[in-house]
Amino acid sequence: MASRDFYSRNVFINCPFSPDYKPMFSAILFAVYACGFRPRCAREIADSGEIRLGKIEGIIRQSKFGVHDISYMHLDPATKLPRFNMPFELGLFLAAKSFGSTRDKAKVSLILDSGRYRYRDALSDVSGQDIASHNGDPATAIREVRDWLDSSRGGQVSLPGGSYIAEQHQTFSRELPSASRELKLDPAELTYADLCRAIESWRAENM
């Protein structure tokens, strides 16, 4: 990480990395950039010698904000077991807020699910937290992320509206395949870093 401290702009994105979640992940990533924040994600670090948990702990330590999508709670078709990574990382983030340093106590979370009250049957310990529902719709997720960041940052100037950001993301998504091919990249094989660079480049030219 650069010497400058980006803590107050860093947003830890805790979500599934499965292929079927890619549209939602792209939408959340785009929304974070569009709101002037810096996305942080375990996929940004490619050092296979570093333990994954250590990566996540480091990112949480460096991030004031956290977006946690706990919607991916169905059984894996291959293992017949649920995936617990997202609730686990949510727990780490909330623990850092409760037991961490003075700075950590200012951490702010957005918890997303596919239905507003679905978590009650699987993760009832987060009752009392404000759970937002995206209903499996990337545009809705963008609006939730935008409104949360706007209300959490304490700024005097409003951020671009959620519907506007969602429209911009739709345009970006349509143009991404051809732009990727121009750079000799396979649109289906973009890495996290590729996607971040694509969003940054597109926004520099279109926003």
C-alpha positions in Angstrom: 0.0 0.0 0.0 1.2 3.5 -0.8 2.5 5.7 2.1 -0.6 7.9 1.9 -3.4 6.7 4.3 -6.6 6.0 2.4 -8.4 4.6 5.4 -11.3 7.0 5.2 -11.9 6.2 1.5 -11.3 2.5 1.5 -14.3 0.2 1.0 -13.8 -3.5 1.8 -16.0 -5.5 -0.6 -16.9 -8.8 1.0 -18.9 -10.8 -1.6 -18.9 -14.1 -3.6 -16.4 -14.6 -6.4 -18.5 -17.1 -8.3 -19.1 -16.7 -12.0 -22.9 -16.1 -11.6 -22.2 -13.2 -9.2 -20.0 -11.3 -11.6 -22.7 -8.8 -12.7 -23.4 -7.9 -9.1 -19.7 -7.7 -8.2 -19.1 -5.4 -11.2 -22.0 -3.2 -10.2 -20.8 -2.8 -6.6 -17.3 -2.1 -7.7 -18.5 0.5 -10.2 -20.6 2.2 -7.6 -17.7 2.5 -5.1 -15.6 4.1 -7.8 -18.4 6.4 -9.0 -18.9 7.7 -5.4 -15.2 8.6 -5.2 -14.1 5.8 -2.9 -11.4 3.1 -3.2 -12.6 -0.5 -3.4 -10.5 -3.1 -1.5 -10.9 -6.8 -2.1 -9.0 -10.0 -1.3 -8.5 -10.5 -5.0 -6.3 -7.5 -5.3 -3.4 -9.4 -3.8 -1.9 -12.2 -5.9 0.8 -13.3 -3.5 0.2 -17.0 -3.1 2.7 -17.1 -0.3 0.5 -15.0 1.9 -2.2 -16.7 3.9 -5.7 -15.6 2.6 -6.9 -14.8 6.1 -3.9 -12.5 6.6 -4.8 -10.7 3.4 -8.3 -10.1 4.5 -7.3 -9.0 8.0 -4.9 -6.4 6.4 -7.6 -5.0 4.1 -10.1 -4.8 7.0 -7.5 -3.0 9.0 -7.0 -0.4 6.2 -10.7 0.1 5.5 -13.2 2.3 7.2 -16.1 1.0 5.1 -17.3 -2.5 4.4 -19.9 -3.8 1.9 -21.0 -7.3 2.9 -23.2 -9.3 0.6 -24.5 -12.4 2.5 -26.9 -13.5 -0.1 -24.8 -16.4 -1.3 -26.0 -18.9 1.3 -27.3 -21.7 -0.9 -25.7 -25.1 -1.0 -22.8 -25.6 -3.3 -23.9 -28.0 -6.0 -20.6 -29.9 -5.9 -20.0 -30.2 -2.2 -23.6 -29.9 -1.0 -22.3 -27.6 1.7 -23.0 -23.9 2.3 -20.3 -21.2 1.8 -19.5 -19.4 5.1 -16.8 -17.0 3.8 -19.0 -13.9 3.6 -20.6 -14.2 7.1 -17.2 -15.0 8.5 -15.6 -11.9 7.0 -18.6 -9.8 8.1 -17.9 -11.1 11.6 -14.2 -10.1 11.3 -15.2 -6.6 10.3 -17.8 -6.2 13.1 -15.3 -7.5 15.6 -12.7 -5.0 14.4 -15.2 -2.3 15.0 -16.1 -3.6 18.5 -12.6 -4.6 19.7 -10.2 -2.7 17.5 -8.4 0.7 17.9 -10.1 4.0 18.3 -10.0 4.4 14.5 -11.5 1.0 14.0 -14.5 1.9 16.1 -15.5 4.4 13.4 -16.0 1.5 10.8 -19.3 1.5 8.9 -20.9 -1.5 7.3 -23.5 -2.1 4.6 -25.0 -5.6 4.8 -26.7 -6.7 1.7 -29.0 -9.7 1.1 -31.3 -10.9 -1.6 -34.3 -10.4 0.7 -34.6 -7.9 3.6 -35.4 -10.5 6.3 -34.0 -13.7 4.8 -31.0 -13.5 7.1 -33.2 -14.2 10.1 -33.3 -17.9 9.3 -29.5 -18.3 8.8 -27.7 -15.5 10.6 -29.9 -14.2 13.3 -27.0 -12.7 15.4 -26.9 -9.7 13.0 -30.5 -8.8 14.1 -30.4 -5.1 14.9 -28.2 -4.3 12.0 -29.7 -2.5 9.0 -30.0 -5.1 6.3 -30.5 -3.8 2.8 -32.0 -5.9 0.0 -30.8 -5.9 -3.6 -33.3 -8.6 -4.8 -30.6 -10.0 -7.0 -30.7 -6.8 -9.1 -27.3 -5.0 -9.8 -29.0 -1.6 -10.3 -30.7 -1.9 -6.9 -27.4 -2.8 -5.3 -25.8 0.3 -6.9 -28.5 2.5 -5.4 -28.1 0.9 -2.0 -24.3 1.3 -2.0 -24.6 4.9 -3.3 -27.2 6.0 -0.6 -25.2 4.3 2.1 -21.9 6.0 1.2 -23.7 9.3 0.8 -25.2 9.1 4.3 -22.0 7.7 5.9 -19.3 10.1 4.6 -20.6 13.2 6.2 -20.0 15.3 3.1 -21.7 18.6 2.2 -22.1 17.8 -1.5 -24.4 15.0 -2.7 -23.0 12.2 -4.7 -24.3 11.4 -8.1 -27.7 9.7 -7.9 -28.1 5.9 -7.7 -30.2 5.7 -10.9 -27.6 7.8 -12.8 -24.8 5.6 -11.6 -26.8 2.5 -12.6 -27.3 3.9 -16.1 -23.6 4.6 -16.4 -22.8 1.0 -15.3 -25.1 -0.4 -17.9 -23.3 1.6 -20.6 -19.9 0.5 -19.2 -21.0 -3.1 -19.2 -22.1 -2.9 -22.9 -18.8 -1.4 -24.0 -16.6 -3.6 -21.8 -16.3 -6.6 -24.2 -15.2 -4.7 -27.2 -12.9 -2.5 -25.2 -11.3 -5.6 -23.7 -10.8 -7.2 -27.1 -9.1 -4.1 -28.3 -6.6 -4.6 -25.4 -6.2 -8.2 -26.4 -8.0 -9.4 -23.3 -10.7 -12.1 -23.2 -13.8 -10.4 -21.6 -14.7 -13.7 -19.9 -11.2 -13.9 -18.3 -10.8 -10.4 -16.8 -8.9 -10.4 -13.5 -9.9 -8.2 -10.6 -7.1 -5.8 -11.6 -8.3 -5.8 -15.2 -11.8 -4.8 -14.2 -10.6 -2.1 -11.9 -8.4 -0.6 -14.6 -11.3 -0.8 -17.1 -13.6 1.0 -14.8 -11.0 3.7 -14.0 -10.3 4.2 -17.7 -13.9 4.3 -18.7 -14.8 6.8 -16.0 -11.9 9.1 -17.0 -13.2 9.2 -20.5 -16.9 9.4 -19.8 -17.6 11.0 -16.5 
